[in-house]
Amino acid sequence: MTKKNVRNLVLSILLLAAAGGALGWLQANSSAHSYAISIIERSAIYAVVAVAMNMLTGFTGLFSLGQAGFMALGAYVTGILTIPVEMRANVYYLNGIAPWLENVHLPMLPALILGGLVAAVFAALIGIPILRLKSDYLAIATLGFAEIIRAFLASPAMNTITNGSFGLNNIPAFSNIFVPCIVSAVCIFLMVLLINSSYGRAFKAIREDDVAAESMGINLFRHKELAFVISSFFTGIAGGLLAVYMRSIDTKTFQVTLTYNILLIVVLGGIGSVTGSIIGSFLINGGQEWLRFFDEPLSIGGVQIPLFRTGFRMVIYSVLLMIVVLFWRRGIMGTSEFTWDNLFGLFKRKKKKNAGGEA
């Protein structure tokens, strides 16, 4: 290994150790920092969905708006299977639970995987007709699928399985902050491995020019279907994590605005950048919460400031997003990834620029 590689490895280990230490400190003082823990957990979950959507949109060139539907499938499967058996009578108090489901229970991790598999199966089925569409037509088709799934889960026919429009509650929470963070990190790591594999290179070739990719021997439909299914699998897992995080869900949780929020994270971080999606998730979720003081009345010297009222937070939030988009039109990271070499190179370029200005 070169000195540069050793340096990068040491810095990465130190960064992971610092992150683990910070999470451990938050967990040890969870009663005092429950709000910060909540933001971190939600940001980690949204990062998984954002990377999964980026893999489909940024790396394969397929514009899908069905993320909310796949998250709903994963969330309901995970929620149904993890609710303690003794608590199910309190959940399905109106219509009862299906007899075949009454005593079926799984730990959280197997339930998450099963939720992802259910989402992947649905993606494989609907991918057969809709992946022949392109651009806006594909987006509209996947958006319609998400709404169909939401309506189906809330329909009276599903009362004894999903509890219909009443939704699910009493879902066991995470035992500690490390669970969602580690599961999210593993999911993202697996997607990064796929993106950097031969399949990932085929995805990028399809994104750049599908005609040229096909002429090179790449099976367009098979690779599009593969990207769609894998993206939906991890989106379903993220939906299951969201159900555990929220502890109670209903179909209103998975409205189209959820997909738009994920799309916002991807665009802000950079379409085609995994680290951009992760950074965007923490910025979006953290920013929405840290700006809450704008929703509280404010008086200075006995004079009431009229702008500080409920809803003003989102005005400031939107303005900040517009400023970011104006200065970083390709997102914060663009199509680049975070590396230590790029970080040190940025400092060197700034140092040279400052030295040139002084001269």
C-alpha positions as CSV (number, residue, x, y, z in Angstrom):
1,M,0.0,0.0,0.0
2,T,1.2,3.5,-0.8
3,K,1.4,6.2,1.9
4,K,-1.7,7.9,0.5
5,N,-3.7,4.6,0.8
6,V,-2.5,4.1,4.3
7,R,-3.4,7.7,5.2
8,N,-6.9,7.3,3.7
9,L,-7.4,4.0,5.5
10,V,-6.4,5.5,8.9
11,L,-8.6,8.5,8.4
12,S,-11.6,6.3,7.5
13,I,-11.1,4.2,10.6
14,L,-10.8,7.3,12.7
15,L,-14.0,8.8,11.2
16,L,-15.9,5.6,11.8
17,A,-14.6,5.4,15.4
18,A,-15.6,9.1,16.0
19,A,-19.1,8.4,14.5
20,G,-19.5,5.3,16.7
21,G,-18.3,7.2,19.7
22,A,-20.8,10.0,19.1
23,L,-23.7,7.5,18.6
24,G,-22.6,5.7,21.8
25,W,-22.6,8.9,23.7
26,L,-26.0,9.9,22.4
27,Q,-27.3,6.4,23.4
28,A,-25.9,6.6,26.9
29,N,-27.6,10.0,27.3
30,S,-30.7,9.1,25.3
31,S,-33.2,10.7,27.7
32,A,-31.5,14.1,27.3
33,H,-30.9,13.7,23.5
34,S,-33.9,11.8,22.3
35,Y,-34.7,14.6,19.7
36,A,-31.2,14.4,18.1
37,I,-31.4,10.6,18.1
38,S,-34.8,10.8,16.3
39,I,-33.3,13.0,13.6
40,I,-30.3,10.8,13.1
41,E,-32.5,7.6,12.9
42,R,-34.8,9.2,10.3
43,S,-32.0,10.6,8.3
44,A,-30.3,7.2,8.1
45,I,-33.5,5.6,7.0
46,Y,-34.2,8.2,4.3
47,A,-30.6,7.9,3.1
48,V,-31.3,4.2,2.2
49,V,-34.3,5.2,0.1
50,A,-32.4,8.1,-1.5
51,V,-29.4,5.9,-2.5
52,A,-31.8,3.2,-3.8
53,M,-33.7,5.9,-5.9
54,N,-30.3,7.3,-7.1
55,M,-29.2,3.9,-8.2
56,L,-32.3,3.7,-10.4
57,T,-32.4,7.4,-11.5
58,G,-28.9,8.6,-11.3
59,F,-27.0,5.5,-12.3
60,T,-29.5,3.7,-14.6
61,G,-31.4,6.6,-16.0
62,L,-34.9,5.3,-15.1
63,F,-37.1,8.1,-13.6
64,S,-39.4,6.3,-11.1
65,L,-41.8,7.9,-8.7
66,G,-43.0,4.7,-7.0
67,Q,-40.8,4.8,-3.9
68,A,-43.7,5.5,-1.5
69,G,-45.6,2.4,-2.7
70,F,-42.6,0.1,-2.2
71,M,-41.9,1.7,1.2
72,A,-45.6,1.0,2.1
73,L,-45.2,-2.7,1.2
74,G,-42.1,-3.1,3.3
75,A,-43.5,-1.1,6.2
76,Y,-46.8,-3.1,6.4
77,V,-45.0,-6.5,6.1
78,T,-42.5,-5.5,8.8
79,G,-45.2,-4.0,11.0
80,I,-47.6,-7.0,10.7
81,L,-44.8,-9.5,11.5
82,T,-43.2,-7.7,14.4
83,I,-46.2,-6.7,16.4
84,P,-46.2,-9.0,19.5
85,V,-48.8,-11.7,19.3
86,E,-50.3,-10.7,22.7
87,M,-50.8,-7.1,21.4
88,R,-52.6,-7.9,18.2
89,A,-56.1,-8.0,19.7
90,N,-55.6,-4.4,20.6
91,V,-54.5,-3.5,17.1
92,Y,-57.1,-5.5,15.1
93,Y,-59.9,-4.7,17.6
94,L,-62.5,-3.9,15.1
95,N,-62.3,-6.5,12.3
96,G,-60.0,-9.1,13.9
97,I,-57.0,-10.6,12.3
98,A,-56.8,-13.4,9.7
99,P,-56.5,-16.8,11.4
100,W,-53.5,-17.8,9.4
101,L,-51.7,-14.6,10.5
102,E,-52.7,-14.6,14.1
103,N,-49.6,-16.4,15.5
104,V,-47.1,-15.6,12.9
105,H,-44.3,-13.5,14.3
106,L,-40.7,-12.7,13.2
107,P,-37.8,-10.8,14.7
108,M,-37.1,-7.4,13.2
109,L,-34.3,-8.3,10.8
110,P,-36.0,-11.2,9.1
111,A,-39.2,-9.2,8.9
112,L,-37.2,-6.3,7.2
113,I,-35.7,-8.7,4.6
114,L,-39.1,-10.3,4.0
115,G,-40.6,-6.8,3.5
116,G,-37.9,-6.0,1.0
117,L,-38.5,-9.3,-0.8
118,V,-42.3,-8.5,-1.1
119,A,-41.5,-5.1,-2.5
120,A,-39.0,-6.7,-5.0
121,V,-41.6,-9.3,-6.2
122,F,-44.1,-6.5,-6.9
123,A,-41.4,-4.5,-8.7
124,A,-40.6,-7.6,-10.8
125,L,-44.2,-8.0,-11.8
126,I,-45.0,-4.4,-12.6
127,G,-41.6,-3.9,-14.2
128,I,-42.5,-6.3,-17.1
129,P,-45.0,-3.8,-18.7
130,I,-43.8,-0.4,-17.4
131,L,-40.1,-0.6,-18.0
132,R,-40.7,-0.5,-21.7
133,L,-41.8,3.1,-21.1
134,K,-39.4,6.0,-21.0
135,S,-39.0,9.3,-19.2
136,D,-42.2,11.0,-18.1
137,Y,-44.4,8.0,-19.0
138,L,-42.4,5.7,-16.7
139,A,-42.6,8.3,-13.9
140,I,-46.4,8.5,-14.3
141,A,-46.8,4.7,-14.4
142,T,-44.8,4.2,-11.2
143,L,-46.6,7.0,-9.5
144,G,-49.9,5.4,-10.4
145,F,-48.7,2.1,-9.0
146,A,-47.8,3.7,-5.7
147,E,-51.3,5.2,-5.3
148,I,-52.9,1.8,-6.3
149,I,-50.8,0.0,-3.6
150,R,-51.8,2.6,-1.0
151,A,-55.5,2.3,-1.9
152,F,-55.2,-1.5,-1.9
153,L,-53.7,-1.6,1.6
154,A,-56.4,0.6,3.0
155,S,-59.3,-1.3,1.3
156,P,-61.9,-3.2,3.3
157,A,-60.7,-6.4,1.6
158,M,-57.5,-6.1,3.6
159,N,-59.0,-5.3,6.9
160,T,-58.0,-8.6,8.5
161,I,-54.4,-8.3,7.2
162,T,-53.4,-4.6,7.2
163,N,-56.2,-3.4,9.5
164,G,-57.5,-1.3,6.5
165,S,-57.7,2.4,7.0
166,F,-57.0,2.1,10.7
167,G,-53.4,1.2,10.1
168,L,-51.0,-0.5,12.5
169,N,-49.7,0.4,15.9
170,N,-47.8,-1.2,18.8
171,I,-44.9,-1.9,16.5
172,P,-41.8,-2.5,18.6
173,A,-39.2,0.3,18.6
174,F,-35.5,0.1,17.9
175,S,-33.6,-1.2,20.9
176,N,-30.9,1.5,20.4
177,I,-29.6,4.0,17.9
178,F,-27.1,1.6,16.5
179,V,-29.7,-0.7,14.9
180,P,-31.1,1.6,12.2
181,C,-27.7,3.1,11.6
182,I,-26.0,-0.2,11.1
183,V,-28.8,-1.7,9.0
184,S,-28.8,1.5,6.8
185,A,-25.0,1.4,6.5
186,V,-25.1,-2.3,5.4
187,C,-27.8,-1.6,2.8
188,I,-25.9,1.4,1.4
189,F,-22.7,-0.6,1.3
190,L,-24.3,-3.4,-0.6
191,M,-25.7,-0.9,-3.1
192,V,-22.3,0.6,-3.5
193,L,-20.8,-2.8,-4.2
194,L,-23.4,-3.4,-6.9
195,I,-22.9,0.1,-8.5
196,N,-19.1,-0.6,-8.7
197,S,-19.6,-4.1,-10.2
198,S,-20.0,-5.1,-13.8
199,Y,-23.8,-4.8,-13.4
200,G,-23.3,-1.2,-12.2
201,R,-21.1,-0.4,-15.2
202,A,-23.9,-1.8,-17.4
203,F,-26.4,0.5,-15.6
204,K,-24.2,3.5,-16.3
205,A,-23.9,2.5,-19.9
206,I,-27.7,2.4,-20.2
207,R,-28.0,5.8,-18.6
208,E,-25.5,7.4,-21.0
209,D,-26.9,5.8,-24.2
210,D,-29.2,2.8,-24.2
211,V,-28.8,2.3,-28.0
212,A,-25.0,2.2,-27.8
213,A,-25.3,-0.1,-24.7
214,E,-27.5,-2.5,-26.5
215,S,-25.2,-2.5,-29.5
216,M,-22.4,-3.5,-27.1
217,G,-24.4,-6.6,-26.1
218,I,-26.1,-5.3,-22.9
219,N,-29.6,-6.7,-22.5
220,L,-31.6,-3.5,-21.8
221,F,-34.7,-5.0,-20.4
222,R,-32.9,-7.5,-18.1
223,H,-30.6,-4.8,-16.6
224,K,-33.4,-2.3,-16.2
225,E,-35.6,-4.9,-14.5
226,L,-32.6,-5.9,-12.3
227,A,-32.0,-2.2,-11.3
228,F,-35.7,-1.7,-10.6
229,V,-36.1,-4.8,-8.5
230,I,-32.9,-4.2,-6.4
231,S,-33.8,-0.6,-5.9
232,S,-37.3,-1.6,-4.8
233,F,-35.9,-4.3,-2.4
234,F,-33.8,-1.8,-0.5
235,T,-36.7,0.7,-0.6
236,G,-38.9,-1.9,1.0
237,I,-36.3,-2.5,3.7
238,A,-36.2,1.3,4.3
239,G,-40.1,1.3,4.6
240,G,-39.8,-1.4,7.2
241,L,-37.3,0.7,9.1
242,L,-39.6,3.6,8.9
243,A,-42.4,1.6,10.4
244,V,-40.2,0.5,13.3
245,Y,-39.1,4.1,13.8
246,M,-42.6,5.5,13.8
247,R,-44.1,2.6,15.7
248,S,-47.5,3.2,14.1
249,I,-48.3,3.6,10.4
250,D,-51.3,4.0,8.1
251,T,-51.6,4.6,4.3
252,K,-51.5,8.4,4.8
253,T,-47.8,8.0,5.8
254,F,-47.0,6.9,2.2
255,Q,-48.6,9.6,0.2
256,V,-46.9,11.0,-3.0
257,T,-45.3,13.8,-0.9
258,L,-43.0,11.1,0.6
259,T,-41.6,10.3,-2.8
260,Y,-41.1,14.0,-3.6
261,N,-39.1,14.4,-0.4
262,I,-36.9,11.5,-1.4
263,L,-36.5,13.0,-4.8
264,L,-35.5,16.3,-3.2
265,I,-32.8,14.6,-1.2
266,V,-31.4,13.0,-4.4
267,V,-31.4,16.2,-6.4
268,L,-29.9,18.3,-3.5
269,G,-27.2,15.8,-2.9
270,G,-26.4,15.2,-6.6
271,I,-28.0,12.8,-9.1
272,G,-25.4,10.1,-9.5
273,S,-23.6,10.5,-6.2
274,V,-24.1,8.0,-3.3
275,T,-22.4,10.2,-0.7
276,G,-24.5,13.1,-2.1
277,S,-27.7,11.3,-1.2
278,I,-26.4,10.5,2.3
279,I,-25.4,14.1,2.9
280,G,-28.7,15.4,1.4
281,S,-30.7,13.1,3.7
282,F,-29.1,14.5,6.8
283,L,-29.3,18.1,5.6
284,I,-33.0,17.8,4.6
285,N,-34.1,16.0,7.7
286,G,-31.9,18.0,10.1
287,G,-32.7,21.3,8.4
288,Q,-36.5,20.8,8.7
289,E,-36.1,20.2,12.4
290,W,-33.5,22.8,13.3
291,L,-35.5,25.6,11.7
292,R,-38.5,24.9,13.9
293,F,-37.8,28.0,16.0
294,F,-39.2,30.1,13.1
295,D,-42.6,28.6,13.9
296,E,-42.6,30.0,17.4
297,P,-43.7,33.6,18.1
298,L,-40.8,36.0,18.7
299,S,-40.8,39.4,20.3
300,I,-37.9,41.8,20.5
301,G,-38.1,44.7,23.0
302,G,-41.8,44.0,23.5
303,V,-42.4,44.2,19.7
304,Q,-44.0,41.1,18.2
305,I,-42.2,40.1,15.0
306,P,-45.1,39.3,12.6
307,L,-43.2,36.8,10.4
308,F,-42.5,34.3,13.2
309,R,-45.6,32.2,13.1
310,T,-46.6,28.6,12.3
311,G,-45.5,27.8,8.7
312,F,-42.8,30.4,8.4
313,R,-40.2,27.6,9.0
314,M,-41.1,26.1,5.6
315,V,-40.7,29.5,3.9
316,I,-37.2,29.9,5.2
317,Y,-36.5,26.2,4.4
318,S,-37.7,26.7,0.8
319,V,-35.6,29.8,0.3
320,L,-32.5,28.1,1.6
321,L,-33.1,25.2,-0.8
322,M,-33.5,27.6,-3.7
323,I,-30.2,29.3,-2.8
324,V,-28.4,25.9,-2.7
325,V,-29.9,24.9,-6.1
326,L,-28.8,28.2,-7.6
327,F,-25.2,27.9,-6.5
328,W,-25.0,24.1,-6.9
329,R,-27.1,23.3,-9.9
330,R,-25.9,19.7,-10.1
331,G,-26.4,19.2,-6.4
332,I,-23.9,19.5,-3.5
333,M,-21.7,16.6,-4.8
334,G,-22.8,16.5,-8.5
335,T,-21.8,13.1,-9.8
336,S,-18.7,12.9,-7.6
337,E,-18.2,10.9,-4.5
338,F,-16.5,11.9,-1.2
339,T,-12.9,10.7,-1.0
340,W,-10.1,11.9,1.2
341,D,-8.0,12.7,-1.9
342,N,-10.8,15.0,-3.3
343,L,-11.1,16.7,0.1
344,F,-7.3,17.4,0.4
345,G,-7.2,18.4,-3.2
346,L,-9.9,21.0,-2.5
347,F,-7.9,22.5,0.3
348,K,-4.8,22.6,-1.9
349,R,-6.7,24.4,-4.7
350,K,-8.0,27.0,-2.3
351,K,-4.6,27.5,-0.8
352,K,-3.1,28.1,-4.3
353,K,-5.9,30.4,-5.2
354,N,-5.4,32.5,-2.0
355,A,-1.7,32.5,-2.6
356,G,-2.2,33.7,-6.2
357,G,-4.6,36.5,-5.0
358,E,-2.1,37.7,-2.4
359,A,0.7,37.8,-5.0
